[in-house]
Amino acid sequence: MLEVKGGVGVIRIKAAATIAPLAVGKHALTFTNAHLPAISVYLVNALLPKDPAVKINHQARDDLQKDYRLKFSIYSPTP
């Protein structure tokens, strides 16, 4: 907590949701973090998918990493 109060701490947020299966093809996920922009530093990363049918195609961030866009594809599972 001392590091967070001192402005050098890290807060990690992990989110999960249950959704319907995505169709085969290209998809995009957009994320914006606008929490306290005058005093915050943002960092966004995508981890490698566990499922081999999911491929990350492109990640784009603004200079402050406040806005993030992930382009990914879903492929048919190979038998």
C-alpha positions in Angstrom: 0.0 0.0 0.0 2.9 2.4 0.7 4.1 2.0 -3.0 0.6 2.7 -4.3 0.3 5.8 -2.1 3.7 6.8 -3.2 2.7 6.6 -6.9 5.0 3.6 -7.8 2.8 0.7 -6.9 1.1 -1.7 -9.4 -2.6 -2.6 -9.4 -3.4 -5.6 -11.5 -6.9 -6.2 -12.6 -8.0 -9.5 -14.1 -11.5 -9.7 -15.5 -13.4 -12.7 -16.9 -16.8 -13.0 -18.5 -18.9 -15.8 -19.8 -19.9 -15.1 -23.4 -21.4 -17.1 -26.3 -18.8 -18.7 -28.5 -17.3 -16.4 -31.1 -17.8 -17.1 -34.7 -14.8 -18.1 -36.9 -13.3 -15.0 -38.3 -11.8 -11.6 -37.4 -12.7 -9.8 -34.2 -11.7 -6.7 -32.2 -11.7 -5.7 -28.6 -11.5 -2.1 -27.6 -10.6 -0.9 -24.0 -10.4 2.6 -22.6 -9.2 3.4 -19.1 -10.0 7.0 -18.2 -9.5 6.7 -14.4 -7.7 9.8 -13.0 -5.8 10.6 -16.2 -3.9 13.6 -14.7 -2.1 11.3 -12.2 -2.3 7.8 -13.7 0.1 5.7 -15.8 -1.5 3.0 -17.8 -0.1 -0.3 -19.2 -2.1 -2.8 -21.2 -0.9 -6.2 -22.5 -2.6 -9.2 -24.0 -1.4 -12.6 -22.9 -0.9 -15.4 -25.4 -4.2 -17.4 -25.7 -4.3 -20.9 -24.3 -6.6 -21.9 -27.1 -4.7 -22.5 -30.4 -7.8 -21.5 -32.4 -7.3 -17.9 -31.1 -4.6 -15.9 -32.8 -3.6 -12.3 -31.9 -3.2 -10.3 -35.1 -2.5 -6.8 -33.9 -2.4 -4.6 -30.7 -2.6 -0.8 -30.9 -2.3 1.7 -28.0 -2.4 5.5 -27.8 0.7 7.2 -26.5 -0.5 7.0 -22.9 -1.9 3.5 -23.3 -5.2 4.8 -22.1 -6.9 3.5 -25.3 -6.2 0.0 -26.5 -7.4 -2.1 -29.4 -6.8 -5.8 -29.9 -7.4 -7.4 -33.2 -7.7 -11.2 -33.1 -9.0 -14.1 -35.2 -10.8 -17.3 -34.4 -9.9 -20.3 -36.5 -11.7 -23.6 -36.9 -10.3 -26.1 -34.5 -8.1 -28.7 -36.2 -9.2 -32.3 -35.7 
